[in-house]
Amino acid sequence: MKKIEKIASRPCGTAAPLGALRTKNTCGIGEFPSLEALADFCVPAGLRLIQLLPVNDTGTDSSPYSALSAFALNPVYISIENLPEYKKGSAQGELKKLKEIEGRARFSYPEVREGKLRILRDLYTENASAIGDDEDFLGWTAKNAPWVEPYGVFMELKEKHRDASWKEWPRAEQGLSRDKIHARWAADAGRDTRLFYAWVQFRAHGQFKKAADYVAKKGILLKGDVPILMNEDSVDVWANPELFDLSMRAGAPPDMYNVAGQNWGFPVYNWEAHRKTGYAWWKARLKAASAYYRGYRLDHILGFFRIFKIREGDVTAYLGRPDPLVPVTSKELAASGFSPERIRWLSQPHVPTQPCVDANGGDYLGTHGVLSAVMDRIGSEELWLFKDTVTGEKDILGLDIPEGVKDVLFHYWHNRTLVKTGSEKGADSFYPVWTCRSTTAWYSLSEQEKAALAALIEKKNKQMEKLWKAQGREILAVLKDASAMIPFAEDLGVNFKAVQKTLGDLSINSLKVIRWERYYGKEGDPFIPLNKYPALSVTATSVHDSSTARMWWEGEGDAEQFALANRAPADILGEARSGTYSVRAAAWFLGQAARTGSAFFICPIQDFFALSETYRSPDPASERINVPGTVNGANWTWRLPAALEDLGADRAFTGALSAVAKNHDS
């Protein structure tokens, strides 16, 4: 068991994406050495914790949560001018292009990635002989061979196939055993390409390690971020397919904000395969992270207890299910009074003819012809069942039928109470749709039938909750003992009580975002007093997926309630009512937030900028890091409005931050 690092006092810190940092020397994006400048800024500001977003290689994707590798670092963060192979005057053309985009409010991920890789390739080519004989490089590569060799081979094949997903490669290259990967790594053909990618990682590690050590020497805790899921098009899934279930995707169930749920597109884990290895892959992942970090955030903590799974053939999460799952069997349904016909009514979408006719311009006969191609009519009724060839939403979307009819079929595909998940020992098994009580079949049941089915579902839920609790406790106990880093959980929106109990038992910090910490169910959903937050937690004013504190105060409607609950002065209360977030209001709000009972107070750096008329943006929306559910060039690309050297020299600004930090220390 690893001894977890202890923190002597209550640190106040800040969260910032590495790419957002800006210094006098950055080149188009924040870089590993930029952390040293951030540490220098934090010291006079009284900040003793820095939290980063993931810095793993994400290939062509700018999202830090879409990793190409669980171990490799993103080369976009390498400082070219700090490389030993760089000589003044070399690569000046490419560097000039990157310097020219340095002043933008947001960085261009494709430009930076392509430009830096070109420069890195040129530097490697110029120094290939010396690099190949470098004992430090060769020793580091050998020490990290378990992940460096698969990564090098994967990137060579990625380059060969022009960045296409490995699932589109020739079959012989889609699944290579460990022995075949090692043999390809050692082969002469393509060796320069593989060594290039290994050398890039060697230099990235060196720069990040140096910066992380500098941060630690300044007395600042560096906290990393370990996403729970991996991109399917990653070296980890390609090299270790047995650790993943590629037939399913992870996501979130339907809710008031997303009626179709969320399909994240990432494969889920085969936890039984991980268990058989003693969770070796996870342990190795945390060991690699501990080279840089003293603490780490575990993303989507609920997913370790139960993940919400979606079939690969679906695009929405509407028909998803929790896993581990305890299904309802046809025998149990029969014992509860449901006939085979009734079970079919509950579990298969029944599509009426008329909505399809209406969507097809009123053409009754033509619509019958369309439906007959993909559906079976139930006797002489105007009701249809999907043929067995239609297995998911992607099948429906791919049908060559009128779009209006396709839309109707897509809608009715979801209109079922139960979903069949398999057959075993003469019995079919089912799980309830997350929104099962709002389906046509449910409404058609008698009160007695509703009560019987609800009781059966509740029985299965209780059985599943025991499995979820046991799985989450087992996995998190292993992860906690795998390193000396302080563990932090992202447990936002979790209402499964066993999660909080497990986090407490294992001394894992939970997350408290002020705007969402309420006594839900009480009249007015009042705010939980800040001094009631548990010590084993992090208080945050916002997170990378939310609006900033300023946006919340100015436009989301409940700042007045917070101000009243915390006895704000009259002028601050007036600003809360009017949606005005002045520098004074920001100082009051952040000062109150810092008095939390949580041991850790972490304020995203954008929220600190509200303390200064100089650095706060005229448009608060421009300071958002990410808007979930959107794909655009703005997400994940925000940068600081000024160089860290200038921010650190601004004594009024660092003094304002220091005043907030002192509220947390006191």
N, C-alpha and C positions, 0 to 999 in steps of 0.2 A: 504494500500500500504506500502510495506517495504521500508525503506530508504536504498538505495544502498551505500555500503561503499565507501568512497572517498580515493584516494591515493594522498598524498601531493606532491610527486615528481615522477620522471621517473625511475621506478625500472628496473634494469638489473637482470635477473635470469637464472636459469638452469632447464632443464627438465630431469628427470631420472625415470625409472621404480623402484618401491619400491624393487622388487625382485633383482634388479641389485646392490643394495647397499651392501657394504662389510665393516665390522668393526672387531675389535679384538674379539668381542663376538658373531658374527653371526654364524648361525648353518645351513649351506647348502644353504642359501638364505637370501636376505635382509629381515629385520623384522621391525615391527612397531617401536621399540626403535631406530632403525638405523636412523630414521628421526632426532633424536636429534643430532647424530654425523654429519649428513649432514648439519644441521643448524650451528653447531660449525665450520664446514669447510667453509660455505658460508660467515660468518661474516668477516673474514680477507680478503676474496676474493672479497668483495664488492658486493656480490650477495644478493638481497633482495626479491627474489621470488623463490619458488620451485614448479615445476609442476610435478605431478605424473600421471601415467597411472591409469586406474580404478583398485580398490583393492577389488572388490566384489568377493564373492565365485563363482568360475567357475567350481566346481566339478572336473572331471577328465581332463578337457580341460585347457591347459596352456594359451590360448588366453584370455587376460583380457577383450576382447570385446564379450565374449561368456558367459554371466553371468547366473548362476543358480538362482540368486536372485538379485533384484534391491536394496535390503537393507542389506542383510547379508554380512559380511566381509569374506575374504578368510583366513581360519585357517593356511595356509602355512606361513603367516606373523607373527604368534604368536611366541614370544620368550618364549620357555619352561622354561628357567632358571629364568625368571622374574615373573613367576606365583607364587602367594601366596601358592598354593598347592604343589609346587615343593620343595623338600627337597634334600639337597646335598646327592648324593649317589643313589637316586632313578632314575630309567630309564637310568642308565648309559650306558647300552649296546646299546640301540637305539640312545642315544645322541652321543655316540662315532662314530656310523656309519655315522650320519649326519655331525659330525665334520670332518670326513675323506674326505667327498666330498666338504668341504668348499673351498679348494684351486683350484677347477676346474675353467676354464675360463667361462663356462656356467653351470648353475645349472640344475639338473635333476628334473623336476617338479614331475613326478610320484614317484620318490624315496623320495623326501622331503614331499610330501603330505601324502603318505602312512606311512612314518616313524613318522611324527608329529601326525597324527590321532591315531596311535597306542599308542604313549606316552600319548596323551591327554585322550584317553579312559582309560588307566591304572590309571592316576592321578584322573580322575573322580570317577572311581570305588573305589579307596582307600579312597576317601573323600566324597562319595555320601551322607552320613548322614549329615555331616556338611554343604555341599552345599545345600541340601534340606531345611535346617533350616536358611540359610543365608538371613537375611532380605534385604540386599543390592541387592542380586541376585534376590530374589522374587519381590522386588519393581521394579527393572529394567525390569524384564520380564513382569510384569503387565502393566507397562507404555508403553512398546513396543509390547504389545499383538497383535495389528492389523497385524504386519508382523511376529513376533516371532512364534505365534501359527501355522500359515500356514507353515512356514519354518520348524518348528519342526516336524509336521505331515508329510510333504513332504519328509524330510530327513529320517524319520523312514520308510516310504514306499519305498524310494529309496534303503535303506539298505536291506529291506525285499526282494526286487526284484533284488538285485545284480547290482544296478546302471542302470538298464534298463530304457529306456524312459518311461515317464508316459503313453504314448499312447499305450504301450505294456502291461500295467497292466490290471488286471481284470476290466471289465467295471464299476463295482460298486465303484472302487477306482479311476477311471479316472476323475470324476467330482463330487467333494463334495461341498455342499453348505457351506456358512459361519457357519451356525448352526451345521452342521455335522462335520466340521473341529474343531470347539470349543469343541463339545462333545467328539471327538476322543482325542483331546489334554488333556481333563480332565479325560479320562478313565484310569483305572489302567493298563490295558494291554498295554505293550510297553512304559510305562511312563518313565522308566529309559533312554531309547534311545532318546525320545523327549527332556527330561531335559538335557541330555548330550549335544545335539546340541545347546540348548539354553544357557547352561553354556559356551560352546566354544565361542559363540557370545558375551556373557557378558564379558569374559576375553579379547577377541579381541577388543571390544569397549573400554575397560578400557585402554589397552595399546596404542591404536591409539589416543584416546582422550588426554592422557597424553603427547604423543609425539607432537600432533598438538598444544596443549597449549604451550609447550616448544618452538616450532618454532615461534609461535605468540609473545611470550615474547622476543624473539631475534630480533623482528622487521621485521620478514620475512613473506611475504604473501604466504600462502599455497594454491595452486590451484589444484583442483581435475578435474576429467574427468567423464562426465555423458554420456555414450553411448546412442544414440537415440533408438536402437533396443534391444529386448530381445531374448534370445535363446528360441525356442519353448519348449525345455525340461527344463523349469524353473518353480519355484514355482509360479511366478507371472502369467504366462500363464495358468498353471494348476488351480490355485485358482480363477483367474479372466478371464475366456475364453471370456466373453462378451466384454472385452476391446480390443480384438484382432480379426483379420480376418485370421483364420487358413486355409482358402482355397487359400490364396495368400502368396507369398514370396517377400521380398524386394531385390532390387539389383540396378544395374546401366545399362543404355542402351549401345548398341554397340558403339564402337569408334575405333579410329585408333590403339589403343593398345590392345583392346579386341573385336574382330569382332563378337563374340557371346554374348557380354555384360557380366555382372557379376551377378550371382545368389548367394546372401549371405546366403540363407537358413533360414532367420529369418522371422517370421510372421509379417505382417503389422498391424498397429493400426486401430481400429474402432473408428475414431475420433468423430463420432456422439455419441457413448456411453460415451466417455470421457467428451464430452461437457455437457451431461445430468447430470454428477456428479460434474460439475464445475471443471473438471480436478483434482479431489481429489487425484488420484494415483500419478500424476506428482507432485503435491504440497507436498505430503507426502515424495516422493523420494528426493526432494530438501531440505525439512526440515531435513531429516536424514543426508544428505551430509553436511548441514551447521553446524552440530555439530563438524566438523573437518576443513572444508575449509572456506577461506575468498573469494575465487573466484572459478569459475568452467567453464570448457570447454564443450560446447554443440556440440557433434559429429554430423556430416552430417547435417548441418543446413538446407540445401535445402529440406531435408526430412520432415521438419515441414510445408513447403509450398506445396510441391508435392513429393510424393514418387513414385519410379518406381516399379510397381507391376508385378509379374510373377505368372502365374498359378501354383498351387501346383504340377500339373502333368508334369511340364517341368523341365529340368535340366539346360538349358541355359536361358539367358535373351533375346534371339533374338526376341521373340514375345511378350515381355513385353509391358506395357503401363503406362502412368502417371496417377496418381490419386491425386486430383479429375479429373474426365474425363468428357468431353462433347462429346458424340459420334456423328458420322455421321449416319443419318438414311437412310433406303432404299428409303423413300419418297423424301428425299433431293437429293439422288443420281439420282432417276428417274427424278426429276425436272431439274437436270443438264444434262439430256440426256442419262443416263445409263439404258439400258434395264435389266430385270432380268437375262438374260444370261450373259450380260456384268458384272453385279455385281458378279455373280458366278465366272466368270473368274478372277475377281480381288480378291475375298475373299477365294477361295478354291485352294489349291495347285493341279495343274494338272501334273501328273507324266507320262512322255513318256515311252513307253515300252523299247526302245532300250538301254538306259543306264542300265536298270535292267538286260537285256539279257547279255550285255557285262560284268556286274559284276557277272553273274551267269555262266560264262564259255561258253557263246554263245548258251546256251540251250533255244531256243525260246519257245517250248511247255512247258517245265518244269517251265520256268519263268512265263508264263501265269497262270499256276496252282498255283504258289506261290502267285502271285498278286491277283488272284481271291479270295483267302481266306481272304484278308484284305482290298481289294479295289473293286470298281465297275467300270467296263469299260464304257466309254462314247460311246454308240452305237457301230459302227464298227471301230471307230477311235483307233489309238494306243495311247490313253490317258486314264488315270485312276484317279479316285477320291477316297479318303480315306472313308471307311465305318464309320458310326456314332460311332462305338465302339472304334475307335481310336480317343482319345481326347487330347493327349499330347505326348511329347517326351518320357516319361517313358513307355507309351504303345508301342511305336515303338521299343524301346530298349528291351522290354520284349517279342517281337514276336519270335516265334520258326521258323525262316526262315534263309536262308543262310546269313552269315555276310555281304557279299558284297552287296546283295540286301538291307539288312537292312540299310547299310551306305547310299545308294542312296535315300532310302525313308526318312531317317533322314534329308538329305540335302534338298530334295524337300519339306519337311514339312514346311520349313521356306520361301519357294519361293512363297510368296503371297504379295499383296499390302495392303489389308485390312484384319482385323481379326474380325469375328463376336463375339459380346459380349453379345447379348441378343435379346429378342423380346418383344414388348409392344404395345398394341393398334393397332395391324395389321401391324406393321412396325418392321423390323429388325434393329439393331444398330451395328455399326462397329467403329473400330479405325484404323488409319494407322499404319503399321509396322514402327518402328523407321527408318529403311533403305528402306522405301517404294519406293524411286526413283531409286533403283538399282535392282528391281525385273523384272522378265520376263514379267509380265502383264503390268507393267508401260511402259516398252520399246515398247510394242506392241500398245500402245494407239496412236491415232492421236494427232497432236499438239493441236487441239481444245479440245480434251478430257483431255489431260494433264493439259491444262490451267484451265478447269472447275473443275477438281478434286483438283488441287493445290489451287485454290481460296476457295473451300469448306474447305479444311484442314486448310488453313490460318485463315479463319473465326472462326473455332472451336478453334484454338490455342489462338486467342485473347480472346475468351470467357473463356477459361481455365485459362489464365494468370490472369484474374480478380479474379477467384475463388482461385487460388494459393496465390495471394497477400493477399486476405482477410483472408484465413485460417492461413497463416504464421503469419500475424500481430496479429490475435486473440490469437493464442497459445503462441507466444513468449511474448506477453504483460502479459499474465497470469503467465508464468514462471518467468519473470523478477520480478514481484511483489510478488512472492511467498517466497522470501528470501532476506536477505541483502547482499548476496554474489555478487561479481562482475561477470557479465556474459561475456563469450568469445565465439565467434562462430567459428566453423571449416567450412569455406566457400570456400575451395579450389576448383578451376575449375568451380565455379558457374557463368554462364553467363546470368542468369535471373535478369534483372536490379532491379526488385522490392525487391530482397533480400537485396541488398546494401542499398536501400532507407529505408527499414524497420529497418535494423540494426542501421542506423544512427538516425532515428526518435526515436528509443527505447534506444539509447546510449549503444548498445551492440558492443563490440570490435570485429573487423574482424581480419583475419589472413593473413599476408603477408610473404610468403616464397620467399626469394630474387631471387632465380634462375627462378621463375615463374612470377615475377612481370615485365611484359613487355608491351610495346605498340604494341600489336599484330595487324597485318595488315599493319603497317608501314614497310618500307624497312629494312630488317634485324632484325625485331622484337626487337628494342632496349630496354635496361633496363630502367625502370622508375627510375628516380633519387631518392635516398634514402630520401632526404629531402622533396620529394613530397608525401611521405606516409602520410596518415591522422593520426592525433593524436589518434583518437579512433580506435586503432588497435594494434596488436602484430606483431613485426617483428621476424622471426625465420630463422635461417641458414639452418635448415633441420627439418624433423619431423620423428616420429617413423616408418612410412611406406615408407620413402624415403631413398636413399643413404645418407651417411654423407656428410658434406661440403667438407671434404677431398676427398672423392670418386668423388664428382661432379667436383671439381677443377682438379683432376688428369685424369679423364677419360670420362667426358661427353661433352667436346667440346666447351663450351662457356665461360670458365674462362677468356680467353684473351679478349673477348668482354667486360666483366665486368671490367677488369683491365684497359682497354683503356678508358671506360666511366668514370671511377673514377680516372683517371690521376695517375696511379700507377708509382712508381719509376722504372727506367730502369731494375733493377735486378728483381723486382717482375713481371714486364711485361714479362721478359724473362722466368721466372718460369711458368707463366701462359701459354705461348706459348708452352713450352716443357712438360707441365703436371706435373711439380714438385711442391710439396706443402711442402716446408720446414717450420721450426718453424717460421722463419722470415715472410714467405708468410702468414702463419696462423695468425700471430699477425697483419699484415697489413689488411688482409681480415676481421677479426673479429673486428678490430678497426674501419674500414670503416662501417661495418654493424651496429655497436653500435651507429653510428651517425644518425641513422634513425629518421624520424619525428614521428614514432610511440611512444606512451606513454610507451609501454612495449617492451623490447628486451629480448627474451628468447632463449638461446643457449643450445641445447642438450649437456649433459655433455661429450659425445664422441667428439663433436666438440671442446670443450675446451682442451681435451687431446692432440690435435694436436699442442698445445703450448709448449709441453714438449717432448724432445727426450726420457725421461724415461718412460712416460706413453702411448705415441702413439703406436698403434700396428704395428708390421712389415707388417701385412696384413690388410689394411683398411677395406676390406670386412667383416672381423671378428667382426667389431664393429657395424654392422647393427643389429637393434632390430628385424625387421620383413621384410620379402619379400612378399608382397601381392600376393595372388594366389598360394602360395606354402604351403604345409603341411609337416613339418619336426620337428625334435627335437631341432633345433637351434632357430627357431622363438620364440621370447619373453623370451629367457632364458639367455641373455647376462648379464655379471657382470663386475663391476669395476675391473681394473687391480691391484688395491692396496686398502688397508684399508683406510677408511676416516680419521682416526687418523693420518696416515702417510702422506696422501695428504695434510691435514691441517698443518702439521709441516714443509712441504716443502715450505719455504718462497719464493723461486724463482718462484714456480708454482703459489701460491696464489697471488704473486705480479703481474705476467703476467695477471691473471684473473682480478685483481683489476684495472690494466691499461685499460683493455677493458671496464670494468664497468664505469670508470670515463669518458670515451668518451660518454657514454649514458647520464650520469648525467649532463654533461657540456652543 
